[in-house]
Amino acid sequence: MARYESKIKELRDMIDDALKEKTRVNMDAKAALAERDNQRARVCILELIFFPLLISQNRFRGVFLQ
């Protein structure tokens, strides 16, 4: 009986470790998505600032040809 109890404890410990790892991975994924969204927002801001400048200098067409 003690052998089964030790196996059950071992399995529970493995499950706990797997759940902790899953939680860590989920948190890392959420952080990565937030960072991606922040970078996209920065790109949008830069586009709003610089595209009108490029258009006013007739350089807009050249940006896409390079």
C-alpha positions in Angstrom: 0.0 0.0 0.0 2.8 2.4 0.8 4.3 1.8 -2.7 1.0 3.0 -4.3 0.8 6.0 -2.0 4.4 7.0 -3.0 3.5 6.6 -6.7 0.4 8.7 -6.3 2.4 11.4 -4.5 5.0 11.3 -7.3 2.3 11.6 -10.0 0.7 14.5 -8.1 4.0 16.2 -7.9 4.5 15.8 -11.6 1.0 17.2 -12.3 1.8 20.2 -10.1 5.1 20.8 -11.9 3.3 20.5 -15.3 0.7 23.0 -14.2 3.3 25.5 -13.0 5.2 25.2 -16.3 1.9 25.7 -18.2 1.2 28.8 -16.2 4.7 30.1 -16.8 4.4 29.5 -20.5 1.0 31.2 -20.7 2.4 34.2 -18.9 5.3 34.4 -21.3 2.9 34.2 -24.2 0.8 37.0 -22.9 3.9 39.1 -22.3 5.0 38.4 -25.9 1.6 39.4 -27.3 1.6 42.6 -25.2 5.1 43.5 -26.5 4.0 42.8 -30.1 1.0 45.1 -29.6 3.2 47.8 -28.2 5.5 47.6 -31.1 2.6 47.8 -33.6 1.3 50.9 -31.8 4.8 52.5 -32.1 4.9 51.7 -35.8 1.5 53.3 -36.2 2.6 56.4 -34.4 5.7 56.6 -36.5 3.7 56.2 -39.7 1.4 59.0 -38.6 4.3 61.3 -38.0 6.6 60.4 -41.0 4.3 59.5 -43.9 2.9 63.0 -44.2 6.4 64.3 -44.2 7.4 61.9 -46.9 4.4 62.8 -49.0 5.1 66.6 -48.6 8.7 66.0 -49.9 7.6 63.8 -52.8 9.5 60.9 -51.3 6.5 58.7 -50.7 6.8 56.8 -54.0 10.5 56.1 -53.4 9.9 54.4 -50.1 8.1 51.6 -51.8 10.5 51.3 -54.7 13.6 50.8 -52.6 
